[in-house]
Amino acid sequence: MDAKTKRDARLHRHTRVRKKISGDAERPRMAVYRSNRHIYVQLIDDARAATLVQASDREVSAEGKTARAKAVGELIASRAKEAGIEGAVFDRGGRLYHGRVAALAEGAREGGLRI
């Protein structure tokens, strides 16, 4: 499949990554969605097709998109601990592990979530 647009290329990468990773109740999939303005993250149990915990940058206050992404990572880690989740499988959504996506993962690790 040849990608015709940047969006198609990202979705193709995401599909390729999703073939290899999936989450369960013990280690859910940490799915990151990044738009131009916001960043969202969910912990998903793919076996039940259920979202266990979610967070977004609309719930935190920090200056700058990268700082907000890191705060979202810390927020999802604290919510995961409350739900009894210690580890997760990271799903970057076809994006590069760079910038806001990497900051979110770093924040989650600092919050105590094993990725």
C-alpha positions as CSV (number, residue, x, y, z in Angstrom):
1,M,0.0,0.0,0.0
2,D,1.5,3.3,-1.0
3,A,0.7,6.2,1.2
4,K,-0.7,9.2,-0.6
5,T,-0.8,11.7,2.3
6,K,1.1,12.2,5.5
7,R,-2.1,11.0,7.4
8,D,-2.3,7.8,5.3
9,A,1.4,7.1,6.0
10,R,0.9,7.6,9.8
11,L,-2.1,5.3,9.8
12,H,-0.1,2.7,7.8
13,R,2.7,2.9,10.4
14,H,0.0,2.6,13.2
15,T,-1.5,-0.5,11.6
16,R,2.0,-2.1,11.3
17,V,2.7,-1.4,15.0
18,R,-0.7,-2.6,16.2
19,K,-0.1,-6.0,14.6
20,K,2.7,-6.6,17.1
21,I,1.3,-5.1,20.3
22,S,-1.9,-5.6,22.3
23,G,-3.0,-4.9,25.9
24,D,-4.6,-7.0,28.5
25,A,-5.9,-6.4,32.0
26,E,-2.4,-6.8,33.6
27,R,-0.5,-4.7,31.0
28,P,-3.0,-2.6,29.0
29,R,-2.1,-0.8,25.8
30,M,-1.3,2.9,26.4
31,A,-2.7,4.5,23.3
32,V,-1.6,8.1,22.6
33,Y,-3.5,10.4,20.3
34,R,-1.8,13.7,19.4
35,S,-3.6,16.5,17.6
36,N,-2.1,19.9,16.7
37,R,-3.5,21.4,19.9
38,H,-4.1,18.6,22.4
39,I,-2.8,15.2,23.5
40,Y,-4.9,12.3,24.8
41,V,-4.0,9.0,26.3
42,Q,-6.0,5.9,27.2
43,L,-5.1,2.6,28.9
44,I,-7.0,-0.1,26.9
45,D,-7.7,-3.7,27.6
46,D,-7.8,-5.1,24.1
47,A,-9.1,-8.5,25.3
48,R,-12.3,-6.9,26.5
49,A,-12.1,-3.9,24.1
50,A,-12.5,-1.6,27.1
51,T,-10.9,1.7,28.2
52,L,-9.7,1.3,31.7
53,V,-8.3,4.8,32.4
54,Q,-8.0,8.0,30.3
55,A,-6.5,11.5,30.6
56,S,-6.0,14.5,28.4
57,D,-4.2,17.8,28.5
58,R,-7.6,19.6,29.0
59,E,-7.4,18.4,32.6
60,V,-3.9,19.8,33.4
61,S,-2.5,23.3,33.5
62,A,1.0,23.9,32.3
63,E,2.6,26.3,29.9
64,G,3.6,24.9,26.5
65,K,2.4,21.8,24.7
66,T,5.4,19.6,25.7
67,A,5.0,20.5,29.4
68,R,1.3,19.7,29.2
69,A,2.1,16.3,27.6
70,K,4.5,15.5,30.5
71,A,1.8,16.4,33.0
72,V,-0.7,14.2,31.2
73,G,1.8,11.3,31.5
74,E,2.1,11.9,35.3
75,L,-1.7,12.1,35.5
76,I,-2.3,8.8,33.7
77,A,0.3,7.1,35.9
78,S,-1.5,8.3,39.1
79,R,-4.9,7.2,37.7
80,A,-3.4,3.8,36.7
81,K,-2.0,3.3,40.2
82,E,-5.5,4.0,41.6
83,A,-6.9,1.4,39.3
84,G,-4.3,-1.1,40.3
85,I,-2.3,-1.0,37.0
86,E,1.5,-1.1,37.3
87,G,2.7,-1.5,33.7
88,A,1.6,-0.8,30.2
89,V,2.5,-1.4,26.6
90,F,3.2,1.9,24.8
91,D,1.3,2.6,21.5
92,R,2.6,5.8,19.9
93,G,-0.1,5.8,17.3
94,G,2.2,5.8,14.3
95,R,3.9,9.0,15.5
96,L,7.7,9.4,16.0
97,Y,8.8,8.7,19.6
98,H,9.9,12.4,19.9
99,G,8.6,15.6,21.3
100,R,5.2,15.5,23.0
101,V,4.8,11.7,22.6
102,A,8.2,11.1,24.3
103,A,7.4,13.7,27.0
104,L,4.1,11.9,27.8
105,A,5.9,8.6,28.1
106,E,8.6,10.2,30.3
107,G,6.0,11.7,32.5
108,A,4.2,8.3,32.9
109,R,7.5,6.7,33.9
110,E,8.3,9.4,36.4
111,G,4.8,8.8,37.8
112,G,5.7,5.2,38.5
113,L,4.1,3.4,35.4
114,R,6.3,0.7,33.9
115,I,6.4,1.1,30.1
